Amino acid sequence: MNSLSLSKNMQQKKTPIPTIIRNKLSELKRRLNSSSRMLPSFVIIGTARGGTTSLFNYLSLHPHIAPPVKKEVAFFCTHFQKGMAWYRSHFPVKGDPAVITGEASPYYLSHPKAAIRLKQTMPDIKIIVLLRNPVERAFSSYKNIKKLGLEPAPDFKTAVSLEKERTAGEEIKISGSDNYYSSKHQHYSYLGRSIYHKELQRWFSQFPEKQFMIINSESFYEDPVKTYNSVIAFLGLAPHDPGPLKRFNESSKGEKLNPEFRNQLIEFFKPHNEELFRMIQKRFDWK
């Protein structure tokens, strides 16, 4: 076998780098030049199961929005201890000053410390909030957690009945430590994460009203192009035609919500919704 054949043979037998190692090397490279990377001009803070993935993907179509490495960086809720170099490593390198970037981490809205952390880091950032009918959001969240294999309860009503017991004391633990992560709070707060006025109160205490854009998820689903254009204007960008827009993460499969239990949840959320409408000075047609 000549040297050329031997070289080709060795190349063919070369073991590929495992994906996990390749990803780690890529992350390390990005962290090394993190100081040259952009910070987001906007963040979509929630709500989970409210259309954040769809809106993020639509905004990424705009020629002056450069998306991060992934949609959910989740720095201000679950990865804060990793530091700003880690956070910046997820965003594009600085270039055209007309280009901005942003991220969408729907757990931010519910996390007890996310608002104050973001305020201390990027006080002028623009904040986008999608709010879905709380009954539908809670049920959709349950179905998603069930699909992920994280929900052992046999049905939604049982999961809701276990919520208080499961999540008791978790917000206090989160608030008391920068390193404490609560899977129970993130995954099992079906009703708690649908009481929007309590969540928004934390954010409104940190940022002025002009930095928020509150969107009704149902209106967004009905006319995504109209919402897209409104968000683009809110971000101060030039109008842009995104073309046909498909909905992401839409699912009608699986368990159906019992009508009687739905009515019970509607009654449960009524006073909370009224408090929300008073707070944001607009009403949504939630039934």
C-alpha positions as CSV (number, residue, x, y, z in Angstrom):
1,M,0.0,0.0,0.0
2,N,1.5,3.3,-1.0
3,S,1.6,6.4,1.2
4,L,-1.3,8.1,-0.6
5,S,-3.6,5.0,-0.1
6,L,-2.5,4.8,3.5
7,S,-3.4,8.4,4.1
8,K,-6.8,8.0,2.5
9,N,-7.4,4.8,4.6
10,M,-6.5,6.6,7.8
11,Q,-8.9,9.5,7.0
12,Q,-11.7,7.0,6.3
13,K,-11.1,5.4,9.7
14,K,-10.9,8.7,11.6
15,T,-13.4,8.6,14.5
16,P,-15.9,11.5,14.3
17,I,-16.1,13.9,17.1
18,P,-19.1,13.1,19.3
19,T,-21.8,15.8,19.1
20,I,-21.6,16.6,22.8
21,I,-17.9,17.3,22.5
22,R,-18.3,19.3,19.3
23,N,-21.0,21.4,21.0
24,K,-18.8,22.0,24.1
25,L,-15.9,23.1,21.8
26,S,-18.2,25.5,20.0
27,E,-19.5,26.9,23.3
28,L,-15.9,27.4,24.5
29,K,-15.0,29.2,21.3
30,R,-18.0,31.5,21.7
31,R,-17.2,32.3,25.3
32,L,-13.6,33.2,24.5
33,N,-14.8,36.1,22.3
34,S,-18.0,36.9,24.3
35,S,-16.9,40.5,24.8
36,S,-17.3,41.1,21.1
37,R,-20.8,39.7,21.0
38,M,-24.1,41.6,21.1
39,L,-26.5,41.8,24.0
40,P,-30.2,41.5,23.4
41,S,-32.3,44.5,22.7
42,F,-35.5,42.6,23.5
43,V,-36.6,39.6,25.4
44,I,-39.8,37.6,25.2
45,I,-40.5,36.6,28.8
46,G,-43.6,34.4,28.4
47,T,-46.0,33.0,28.9
48,A,-45.1,29.3,28.5
49,R,-47.5,27.7,26.0
50,G,-48.6,31.1,24.9
51,G,-47.0,31.4,21.4
52,T,-43.4,32.4,22.4
53,T,-41.8,29.9,20.0
54,S,-43.9,31.1,17.1
55,L,-43.3,34.8,17.8
56,F,-39.5,34.2,18.2
57,N,-39.3,32.4,14.9
58,Y,-41.3,35.0,13.1
59,L,-39.1,37.8,14.5
60,S,-36.0,35.9,13.4
61,L,-37.2,36.4,9.8
62,H,-36.6,40.1,9.9
63,P,-33.4,41.1,8.1
64,H,-32.4,43.3,11.1
65,I,-32.9,40.7,13.8
66,A,-30.0,38.2,14.3
67,P,-31.2,35.3,16.4
68,P,-29.1,33.7,19.2
69,V,-27.7,30.2,19.1
70,K,-31.0,29.0,20.6
71,K,-34.4,30.4,21.4
72,E,-34.4,29.8,25.2
73,V,-31.1,30.9,26.8
74,A,-32.9,30.9,30.2
75,F,-30.0,32.7,31.8
76,F,-32.0,34.9,34.2
77,C,-34.0,31.9,35.6
78,T,-31.9,28.7,35.5
79,H,-28.4,29.6,34.4
80,F,-27.6,32.8,36.2
81,Q,-24.7,31.3,38.1
82,K,-22.8,30.7,34.8
83,G,-22.1,34.5,34.4
84,M,-22.4,37.1,31.7
85,A,-19.6,35.6,29.5
86,W,-21.7,32.5,29.2
87,Y,-24.8,34.5,28.4
88,R,-23.2,36.7,25.8
89,S,-21.7,33.6,24.1
90,H,-25.2,32.8,22.8
91,F,-25.5,35.9,20.7
92,P,-24.1,37.0,17.4
93,V,-20.8,38.9,17.1
94,K,-21.2,42.7,16.8
95,G,-21.4,44.0,13.3
96,D,-24.0,46.2,11.5
97,P,-25.3,48.6,14.2
98,A,-28.7,48.5,12.6
99,V,-29.0,44.8,13.5
100,I,-30.3,43.7,16.9
101,T,-30.8,40.4,18.7
102,G,-33.1,39.0,21.3
103,E,-34.2,35.8,23.0
104,A,-37.3,34.1,24.3
105,S,-37.3,32.3,27.6
106,P,-40.9,31.9,28.9
107,Y,-39.9,30.8,32.4
108,Y,-38.7,34.4,33.0
109,L,-42.2,35.7,33.6
110,S,-42.8,33.2,36.5
111,H,-39.3,33.1,38.0
112,P,-39.2,35.1,41.3
113,K,-35.7,36.6,40.6
114,A,-35.7,37.0,36.8
115,A,-37.0,40.5,36.7
116,I,-34.5,42.0,39.2
117,R,-31.6,40.2,37.5
118,L,-32.6,41.5,34.1
119,K,-33.0,45.0,35.5
120,Q,-29.5,44.9,37.0
121,T,-28.0,43.7,33.8
122,M,-29.9,45.4,31.0
123,P,-32.2,48.1,32.4
124,D,-33.2,49.5,29.0
125,I,-34.3,46.3,27.4
126,K,-37.7,46.0,25.7
127,I,-39.9,43.3,27.1
128,I,-42.6,41.3,25.2
129,V,-45.2,39.4,27.0
130,L,-47.7,37.0,25.5
131,L,-50.7,36.1,27.7
132,R,-52.9,33.2,26.8
133,N,-56.3,32.3,28.3
134,P,-55.2,30.9,31.7
135,V,-57.4,27.8,31.5
136,E,-56.0,26.9,28.1
137,R,-52.4,27.8,29.1
138,A,-52.6,25.6,32.2
139,F,-54.0,22.6,30.4
140,S,-51.6,23.0,27.5
141,S,-48.7,23.1,30.0
142,Y,-49.9,19.9,31.6
143,K,-50.1,18.1,28.3
144,N,-46.6,19.3,27.4
145,I,-45.1,18.2,30.7
146,K,-46.9,14.9,30.4
147,K,-45.5,14.5,26.9
148,L,-42.0,15.1,28.2
149,G,-42.5,12.2,30.7
150,L,-42.2,14.6,33.7
151,E,-45.9,14.3,34.9
152,P,-46.8,11.1,36.8
153,A,-50.4,12.2,37.6
154,P,-53.0,10.3,35.6
155,D,-55.0,13.3,34.5
156,F,-55.1,17.1,34.6
157,K,-57.5,17.4,37.5
158,T,-55.3,15.2,39.6
159,A,-52.2,17.2,38.7
160,V,-54.0,20.4,39.7
161,S,-55.1,18.9,43.0
162,L,-51.4,18.1,43.7
163,E,-50.1,21.5,42.8
164,K,-50.1,23.2,46.2
165,E,-48.4,20.2,47.9
166,R,-45.8,19.9,45.1
167,T,-44.8,23.5,44.9
168,A,-45.1,24.5,48.6
169,G,-42.1,26.6,49.7
170,E,-40.4,26.5,46.3
171,E,-40.6,30.2,45.5
172,I,-39.1,31.0,48.9
173,K,-36.2,28.7,48.2
174,I,-35.7,30.2,44.8
175,S,-35.8,33.7,46.2
176,G,-33.2,32.8,48.9
177,S,-30.5,31.5,46.6
178,D,-28.9,32.3,43.3
179,N,-28.1,28.6,42.8
180,Y,-31.4,26.9,43.6
181,Y,-33.3,25.5,40.7
182,S,-36.9,24.1,41.3
183,S,-38.2,21.7,38.7
184,K,-41.4,21.5,40.7
185,H,-41.9,25.3,40.4
186,Q,-41.2,25.3,36.7
187,H,-43.1,22.2,35.7
188,Y,-46.0,21.8,38.2
189,S,-47.2,25.4,38.7
190,Y,-50.1,24.9,36.2
191,L,-52.5,27.3,37.9
192,G,-49.8,29.4,39.6
193,R,-48.1,30.3,36.3
194,S,-51.5,31.3,34.9
195,I,-52.2,34.0,37.6
196,Y,-50.6,36.7,35.5
197,H,-51.1,39.8,37.6
198,K,-48.9,38.3,40.4
199,E,-46.2,37.5,37.9
200,L,-46.4,40.8,36.1
201,Q,-46.3,42.8,39.4
202,R,-42.7,41.7,39.9
203,W,-41.8,43.0,36.4
204,F,-43.7,46.2,36.7
205,S,-41.9,47.0,39.9
206,Q,-38.6,46.9,38.0
207,F,-39.3,48.3,34.6
208,P,-41.4,51.3,33.3
209,E,-44.5,50.7,31.3
210,K,-43.0,52.0,28.1
211,Q,-40.6,49.1,27.9
212,F,-43.4,46.5,27.8
213,M,-45.5,45.2,25.0
214,I,-48.4,43.0,26.3
215,I,-50.0,40.7,23.6
216,N,-53.1,38.6,23.8
217,S,-52.1,35.1,22.6
218,E,-55.5,34.4,21.0
219,S,-55.3,37.6,19.0
220,F,-51.8,36.6,17.9
221,Y,-52.9,33.2,16.8
222,E,-55.8,34.7,14.8
223,D,-53.7,37.3,13.0
224,P,-50.0,36.6,13.4
225,V,-48.9,39.0,10.7
226,K,-50.7,41.9,12.4
227,T,-49.0,41.0,15.7
228,Y,-45.6,40.6,13.9
229,N,-45.9,44.1,12.4
230,S,-46.9,45.6,15.8
231,V,-43.9,44.0,17.5
232,I,-41.5,45.2,14.7
233,A,-42.8,48.7,15.2
234,F,-42.4,48.4,19.0
235,L,-38.7,47.4,18.4
236,G,-38.2,50.4,16.2
237,L,-37.4,48.4,13.1
238,A,-38.4,49.0,9.5
239,P,-41.6,47.3,8.2
240,H,-41.0,43.9,6.7
241,D,-43.2,41.3,5.0
242,P,-42.5,37.9,6.7
243,G,-44.5,35.9,4.2
244,P,-46.8,33.0,5.2
245,L,-46.5,32.2,8.9
246,K,-47.1,28.8,10.3
247,R,-47.8,28.1,14.0
248,F,-45.2,26.3,16.1
249,N,-45.8,23.8,18.9
250,E,-49.5,23.6,18.2
251,S,-51.1,20.4,19.5
252,S,-54.7,19.2,19.9
253,K,-53.8,15.6,20.6
254,G,-54.1,13.8,23.9
255,E,-56.4,14.2,26.9
256,K,-59.4,16.5,26.5
257,L,-60.4,18.9,29.2
258,N,-63.4,17.9,31.1
259,P,-66.2,20.6,30.6
260,E,-67.2,20.6,34.2
261,F,-63.6,21.1,35.4
262,R,-63.1,23.8,32.7
263,N,-66.0,25.7,34.2
264,Q,-64.5,25.4,37.7
265,L,-61.2,26.8,36.4
266,I,-63.0,29.6,34.6
267,E,-64.5,30.6,37.9
268,F,-61.2,30.2,39.7
269,F,-59.4,32.5,37.3
270,K,-62.1,35.2,37.0
271,P,-61.0,37.4,39.9
272,H,-57.3,37.0,38.9
273,N,-58.1,38.0,35.3
274,E,-60.0,41.1,36.5
275,E,-57.0,42.1,38.5
276,L,-54.8,41.6,35.4
277,F,-57.1,43.7,33.2
278,R,-57.1,46.5,35.8
279,M,-53.3,46.4,35.9
280,I,-52.6,46.4,32.2
281,Q,-55.7,48.6,31.4
282,K,-57.0,46.4,28.7
283,R,-59.4,43.4,28.5
284,F,-59.1,40.0,26.8
285,D,-62.0,37.9,25.7
286,W,-61.2,34.8,27.9
287,K,-63.9,32.3,28.5
